[in-house]
Amino acid sequence: MSGTRETTLSAATFAALDHASGKIASAALAAMEDQFPWFGRMPAEQRASVLFIAQTGAAGFTAWLRDPTGARKLTTDAFRSAPQDLSRWISLRQTVELVRVALQVLERQVPELAADEPERQVLTEAVLRYGREVAFTSAMSYASAAEARGAWDARLEASVVDGIVRGDAEESLLSRAAALGWDPAAEATVLVGNTSSDDPPTVIYEVRSRAARVGRSVLLGVQGARLVVLLAGPSEQTVLNRMVNAFGPGPVVAGPTVSSIAEAHRSSADALSGLRAVVAWPAAPRPVRSAELLPERALAGDPEAERQLIDRVARPLEQAGGGLLETVETYLETGGVLESCARQLFVHPNTVRYRLRKAAEITGCNANLPRDALVLRVALAVGRLSRSRGLW
């Protein structure tokens, strides 16, 4: 093929092509400025990058005619240095438009350089083939730039999630999250569980696709077999139920919703504490909120869970007075038998019912329900231990 073109095209035509490359590039640049107003508003440095590409591409056309087997290398040379910087200024669609204009200039001017009509036909066909190579190369350049940016974003995102897990509250973490498109003022909820695959890209795709379906922003980190997801917005149960499908088998724990990413470590700490303790509750729902695991977390030695049990259950019952604390303790000790509790307290069973109802209003725990009874038992035990150590 190379030999055919070398015998078909004369030396005079090759010489004309060599000398015209600069003129063709300038004509292409002028056509771009004329057709696209946004091109004229580009910084001079970026326009110079486009001119460099056009000049290299025009010069590469003659070399491609001499050696078509080196087409990919020659056309890639035109995009080797500029795309990483240029792609920040113009989109792939705009690049395609510029390439189209440059090829139109080539189609008009290159055939005129032929020594005779047969050579004109050869050049016309060559321009079309060369244009295809340039179009594919420009698309590949942008694809490579997108992959590089995606890899960088993934590393940046992982560092943000890791910082949240560690409890870093520096301004740099917030700025990195903002660079990833996270709204610093958005509410945030951390979910933790097992990954759904050993392939991180597959895990990332699953999380992002499900987050898109519920209209939420996410940041995520794959930490070995553990998946940590930071979900924007309030944590409605319907949203959590849909996001949980992005996790692998096993429990999924949702931390409390906090007012902003600056406080996300609190949600992360509670969620991770719940993930360590959830094994003690085999019947736990999936997902389960960390606040629902306070008894298991306290038994596992989480001081934050102990504090929350005291603040939510033990202290309010004691401060309420009216025998509520004593009634709840007695009711639990008698195995939830109303009449036995009333006899020990020397009150009417209706009084016990009333006090238990008031206790449920204050604590949110109904002593008649097995799970709530466990919460009350552990909370009261933690409160007694804390008081004995002088901490309450």
C-alpha positions as CSV (number, residue, x, y, z in Angstrom):
1,M,0.0,0.0,0.0
2,S,2.8,2.3,0.9
3,G,4.6,1.5,-2.4
4,T,1.5,2.2,-4.4
5,R,1.2,5.7,-3.0
6,E,4.8,6.5,-3.4
7,T,4.7,5.5,-7.1
8,T,1.3,7.2,-7.5
9,L,2.2,10.5,-5.9
10,S,5.0,12.4,-7.5
11,A,7.9,14.0,-5.7
12,A,6.5,17.4,-6.7
13,T,3.2,16.6,-4.9
14,F,5.0,15.5,-1.7
15,A,7.1,18.7,-1.8
16,A,4.0,20.8,-2.1
17,L,2.4,19.0,0.8
18,D,5.5,19.5,3.0
19,H,5.5,23.3,2.3
20,A,1.8,23.7,2.7
21,S,1.4,22.2,6.2
22,G,1.8,25.5,8.0
23,K,-0.6,27.3,5.7
24,I,-3.2,24.5,6.1
25,A,-2.9,24.7,9.9
26,S,-3.4,28.5,9.9
27,A,-6.4,28.2,7.6
28,A,-7.9,25.6,9.9
29,L,-7.4,27.9,12.9
30,A,-9.0,30.8,11.0
31,A,-12.0,28.7,10.1
32,M,-12.4,27.6,13.7
33,E,-12.4,31.3,14.9
34,D,-14.9,32.1,12.2
35,Q,-17.4,29.3,12.9
36,F,-17.2,29.1,16.7
37,P,-17.4,32.3,18.8
38,W,-16.4,30.4,21.9
39,F,-13.1,29.5,20.3
40,G,-12.1,33.1,20.0
41,R,-12.8,33.6,23.7
42,M,-10.3,30.8,24.7
43,P,-7.1,31.9,26.4
44,A,-4.2,32.5,24.0
45,E,-2.3,29.6,25.6
46,Q,-5.1,27.1,24.8
47,R,-5.6,28.4,21.3
48,A,-1.8,27.9,20.8
49,S,-2.3,24.3,21.8
50,V,-5.0,23.9,19.2
51,L,-2.7,25.4,16.6
52,F,0.1,23.1,17.6
53,I,-2.2,20.1,17.2
54,A,-3.3,21.4,13.8
55,Q,0.2,21.9,12.6
56,T,1.4,18.5,13.8
57,G,-1.6,16.9,12.3
58,A,-1.1,18.6,8.9
59,A,2.6,17.7,8.9
60,G,1.7,14.2,9.9
61,F,-0.6,13.8,6.9
62,T,2.4,13.8,4.5
63,A,4.3,11.3,6.7
64,W,1.2,9.2,6.8
65,L,1.0,9.1,3.0
66,R,4.6,7.8,3.0
67,D,4.0,5.2,5.7
68,P,0.3,4.4,6.4
69,T,1.3,1.6,8.8
70,G,2.6,4.3,11.2
71,A,-0.7,6.2,11.1
72,R,-1.7,5.6,14.7
73,K,1.7,6.7,16.1
74,L,1.8,9.8,13.9
75,T,-1.7,10.9,14.6
76,T,-1.2,10.2,18.3
77,D,1.8,12.6,18.3
78,A,-0.6,15.4,17.5
79,F,-2.5,14.8,20.8
80,R,0.3,13.6,23.0
81,S,1.1,16.8,25.0
82,A,-1.9,19.0,24.8
83,P,-5.1,17.0,25.7
84,Q,-4.6,16.8,29.4
85,D,-4.5,20.5,29.7
86,L,-6.8,21.3,26.7
87,S,-9.6,18.9,27.9
88,R,-10.1,21.2,30.9
89,W,-11.1,24.0,28.5
90,I,-13.1,22.3,25.8
91,S,-15.4,19.3,25.8
92,L,-15.2,16.2,23.6
93,R,-18.2,17.6,21.6
94,Q,-16.3,20.8,21.0
95,T,-13.2,18.9,20.0
96,V,-15.1,16.9,17.5
97,E,-16.4,20.2,16.0
98,L,-12.9,21.5,15.7
99,V,-11.6,18.3,14.1
100,R,-14.5,18.4,11.6
101,V,-13.6,22.0,10.6
102,A,-9.9,21.1,10.3
103,L,-10.7,18.1,8.1
104,Q,-12.9,20.3,5.9
105,V,-10.0,22.6,5.3
106,L,-7.8,19.6,4.5
107,E,-10.4,18.3,2.1
108,R,-10.5,21.7,0.3
109,Q,-6.8,22.5,0.2
110,V,-4.9,19.2,0.0
111,P,-6.4,18.0,-3.4
112,E,-5.4,21.3,-5.0
113,L,-1.7,20.4,-4.3
114,A,-1.8,17.4,-6.6
115,A,0.2,17.4,-9.8
116,D,-2.6,15.9,-11.9
117,E,-6.1,14.5,-11.7
118,P,-5.1,10.9,-10.7
119,E,-3.1,12.2,-7.9
120,R,-6.0,14.5,-6.8
121,Q,-8.2,11.4,-6.5
122,V,-5.5,9.7,-4.4
123,L,-5.2,12.7,-2.1
124,T,-9.0,13.0,-1.7
125,E,-9.3,9.4,-0.6
126,A,-6.3,9.8,1.7
127,V,-7.8,12.8,3.5
128,L,-10.9,10.8,4.3
129,R,-8.9,7.9,5.7
130,Y,-6.5,10.2,7.6
131,G,-9.5,12.1,9.1
132,R,-10.9,8.8,10.4
133,E,-7.5,8.2,12.2
134,V,-7.5,11.7,13.7
135,A,-11.1,11.4,14.9
136,F,-10.4,8.1,16.6
137,T,-7.2,9.5,18.1
138,S,-8.9,12.6,19.5
139,A,-11.7,10.4,21.1
140,M,-9.1,8.1,22.6
141,S,-7.2,11.1,24.0
142,Y,-10.3,12.3,25.8
143,A,-11.2,8.8,27.0
144,S,-7.7,8.5,28.5
145,A,-8.0,11.9,30.1
146,A,-11.4,10.8,31.5
147,E,-10.0,7.6,32.9
148,A,-7.1,9.5,34.5
149,R,-9.5,12.0,36.1
150,G,-11.7,9.1,37.2
151,A,-8.8,7.3,38.9
152,W,-7.7,10.5,40.6
153,D,-11.3,11.2,41.8
154,A,-11.5,7.7,43.1
155,R,-8.3,8.1,45.1
156,L,-9.5,11.5,46.4
157,E,-12.9,10.1,47.4
158,A,-11.3,7.2,49.2
159,S,-9.1,9.6,51.1
160,V,-12.1,11.7,52.2
161,V,-14.0,8.6,53.4
162,D,-10.9,7.4,55.2
163,G,-10.5,10.8,56.8
164,I,-14.1,10.6,58.0
165,V,-13.6,7.2,59.5
166,R,-10.5,8.3,61.3
167,G,-12.1,11.5,62.6
168,D,-10.2,14.1,60.6
169,A,-12.0,17.4,60.8
170,E,-9.5,19.6,59.0
171,E,-10.6,22.1,56.5
172,S,-8.7,20.2,53.8
173,L,-11.1,17.2,54.1
174,L,-14.1,19.5,53.6
175,S,-12.5,21.1,50.6
176,R,-11.6,17.7,49.0
177,A,-15.2,16.7,49.5
178,A,-16.4,19.9,47.8
179,A,-14.1,19.2,44.9
180,L,-15.9,15.9,44.4
181,G,-19.2,17.8,44.2
182,W,-20.4,17.2,47.8
183,D,-22.5,20.0,49.3
184,P,-20.8,20.9,52.6
185,A,-24.1,21.9,54.1
186,A,-25.9,18.7,53.2
187,E,-27.0,16.3,55.9
188,A,-25.0,13.1,56.0
189,T,-25.5,9.5,57.0
190,V,-22.8,6.8,57.1
191,L,-23.7,3.2,56.1
192,V,-21.3,0.3,56.7
193,G,-21.4,-3.3,55.7
194,N,-19.7,-5.9,53.5
195,T,-18.8,-5.3,49.9
196,S,-20.9,-7.0,47.2
197,S,-17.9,-8.0,45.1
198,D,-14.1,-8.5,45.2
199,D,-13.9,-6.1,42.2
200,P,-13.9,-2.5,43.5
201,P,-15.2,-0.9,40.2
202,T,-18.2,-3.3,40.4
203,V,-18.9,-2.2,44.0
204,I,-18.6,1.5,43.0
205,Y,-20.9,1.1,40.1
206,E,-23.5,-0.6,42.3
207,V,-23.5,2.1,44.9
208,R,-23.6,4.9,42.5
209,S,-26.3,3.5,40.3
210,R,-28.6,2.9,43.4
211,A,-27.8,6.3,44.8
212,A,-28.7,7.9,41.4
213,R,-32.1,6.0,41.5
214,V,-32.9,7.6,44.9
215,G,-31.6,11.0,43.8
216,R,-28.8,11.2,46.5
217,S,-25.2,12.1,46.4
218,V,-22.7,9.6,47.8
219,L,-19.1,9.3,48.7
220,L,-17.8,5.8,49.3
221,G,-14.7,3.8,50.2
222,V,-13.8,0.2,49.8
223,Q,-11.7,-0.8,52.7
224,G,-10.8,-4.5,52.2
225,A,-14.0,-6.4,52.6
226,R,-15.8,-3.5,54.2
227,L,-17.8,-0.9,52.3
228,V,-18.3,2.6,53.8
229,V,-20.9,4.8,52.2
230,L,-21.6,8.5,53.0
231,L,-25.1,9.3,51.9
232,A,-26.4,12.8,51.5
233,G,-29.7,14.0,52.9
234,P,-32.0,12.6,55.5
235,S,-32.0,8.9,56.1
236,E,-35.6,7.9,55.3
237,Q,-36.2,4.2,55.7
238,T,-37.2,3.8,52.1
239,V,-33.9,5.2,51.0
240,L,-31.9,3.0,53.3
241,N,-33.9,-0.1,52.1
242,R,-32.9,0.7,48.5
243,M,-29.3,1.5,49.2
244,V,-28.8,-1.7,51.3
245,N,-28.9,-3.7,48.0
246,A,-25.6,-2.3,47.0
247,F,-23.9,-4.1,49.9
248,G,-22.9,-7.8,50.1
249,P,-24.4,-10.5,52.4
250,G,-24.3,-9.7,56.1
251,P,-25.5,-6.9,58.3
252,V,-25.6,-3.3,57.2
253,V,-25.6,-0.6,59.9
254,A,-26.6,3.0,59.4
255,G,-25.2,5.7,61.7
256,P,-27.2,8.7,62.9
257,T,-27.9,11.5,60.4
258,V,-25.7,14.5,61.1
259,S,-26.1,18.1,60.0
260,S,-23.1,18.2,57.7
261,I,-20.0,16.3,56.5
262,A,-18.0,18.1,59.2
263,E,-19.8,15.9,61.8
264,A,-19.8,12.8,59.7
265,H,-17.3,11.1,61.9
266,R,-19.9,10.8,64.6
267,S,-22.2,8.9,62.3
268,S,-19.3,6.8,61.1
269,A,-18.2,5.9,64.7
270,D,-21.7,4.8,65.7
271,A,-22.2,2.8,62.5
272,L,-18.8,1.0,62.9
273,S,-19.5,0.3,66.6
274,G,-22.9,-1.1,65.5
275,L,-21.3,-3.3,62.9
276,R,-18.9,-4.8,65.5
277,A,-21.8,-5.5,67.9
278,V,-24.6,-6.5,65.6
279,V,-23.5,-10.1,65.8
280,A,-25.0,-10.2,69.3
281,W,-28.5,-9.6,67.7
282,P,-29.0,-12.4,65.1
283,A,-32.5,-11.2,64.3
284,A,-31.4,-7.6,63.6
285,P,-33.2,-6.0,60.6
286,R,-31.2,-5.2,57.4
287,P,-30.3,-2.3,57.5
288,V,-30.3,-1.7,61.2
289,R,-29.7,1.8,62.7
290,S,-26.9,2.1,65.1
291,A,-29.3,3.6,67.7
292,E,-31.2,0.3,67.7
293,L,-28.0,-1.5,68.7
294,L,-27.3,0.4,71.9
295,P,-27.6,-2.6,74.2
296,E,-25.2,-4.7,72.1
297,R,-22.8,-1.8,71.7
298,A,-22.8,-1.2,75.4
299,L,-22.2,-4.8,76.1
300,A,-19.3,-4.7,73.7
301,G,-17.8,-1.8,75.7
302,D,-18.7,1.2,73.6
303,P,-18.8,4.2,76.0
304,E,-20.8,6.3,73.6
305,A,-23.5,3.7,73.6
306,E,-23.5,3.7,77.4
307,R,-23.8,7.5,77.5
308,Q,-26.7,7.4,75.0
309,L,-28.6,4.7,77.1
310,I,-28.2,6.8,80.2
311,D,-29.2,10.0,78.5
312,R,-32.2,8.5,76.7
313,V,-33.5,6.0,79.2
314,A,-32.0,5.8,82.7
315,R,-31.7,9.5,83.5
316,P,-35.1,10.5,82.1
317,L,-36.8,7.8,84.2
318,E,-35.1,8.9,87.3
319,Q,-35.8,12.6,86.8
320,A,-39.5,11.9,85.9
321,G,-40.2,10.7,89.5
322,G,-43.6,9.4,90.4
323,G,-42.2,5.9,90.9
324,L,-41.6,5.4,87.2
325,L,-38.0,4.1,87.6
326,E,-39.0,1.7,90.4
327,T,-42.0,0.5,88.5
328,V,-40.0,-0.3,85.4
329,E,-37.3,-2.1,87.4
330,T,-39.9,-4.2,89.4
331,Y,-41.9,-5.0,86.3
332,L,-38.8,-6.3,84.5
333,E,-37.7,-8.3,87.6
334,T,-41.0,-10.0,87.9
335,G,-40.8,-11.2,84.3
336,G,-43.4,-8.7,83.0
337,V,-46.2,-10.1,85.2
338,L,-48.5,-7.1,85.9
339,E,-50.2,-8.5,89.1
340,S,-46.9,-9.6,90.6
341,C,-45.4,-6.1,90.0
342,A,-48.4,-4.4,91.5
343,R,-48.2,-6.6,94.7
344,Q,-44.6,-5.9,95.2
345,L,-45.2,-2.1,94.8
346,F,-48.4,-2.2,96.9
347,V,-50.3,-0.4,94.1
348,H,-53.3,-1.3,91.9
349,P,-52.5,-2.9,88.6
350,N,-54.0,0.1,86.8
351,T,-51.3,2.2,88.5
352,V,-48.6,0.0,87.1
353,R,-50.2,0.2,83.6
354,Y,-50.3,4.0,83.8
355,R,-46.7,4.2,85.0
356,L,-45.4,1.9,82.2
357,R,-47.3,3.9,79.7
358,K,-45.7,7.2,81.0
359,A,-42.3,5.5,80.9
360,A,-42.8,4.4,77.3
361,E,-43.7,8.0,76.4
362,I,-40.5,9.3,78.0
363,T,-38.1,6.7,76.8
364,G,-39.7,5.4,73.6
365,C,-39.4,1.8,75.0
366,N,-42.4,-0.3,75.8
367,A,-41.6,-2.7,78.6
368,N,-44.1,-5.2,77.3
369,L,-42.1,-5.7,74.1
370,P,-39.1,-8.2,74.4
371,R,-36.7,-6.0,72.4
372,D,-37.6,-2.8,74.3
373,A,-37.4,-4.7,77.6
374,L,-33.8,-5.6,76.8
375,V,-33.0,-2.0,76.0
376,L,-34.5,-0.9,79.4
377,R,-32.7,-3.7,81.3
378,V,-29.3,-2.8,79.8
379,A,-29.9,1.0,80.2
380,L,-30.8,0.7,83.9
381,A,-27.8,-1.6,84.5
382,V,-25.5,0.8,82.7
383,G,-27.0,3.6,84.8
384,R,-26.4,1.8,88.1
385,L,-22.8,1.0,87.1
386,S,-22.1,4.6,86.1
387,R,-23.6,5.9,89.3
388,S,-21.4,3.4,91.4
389,R,-18.3,4.8,89.7
390,G,-19.3,8.3,90.5
391,L,-19.8,9.2,86.8
392,W,-23.5,10.1,87.2
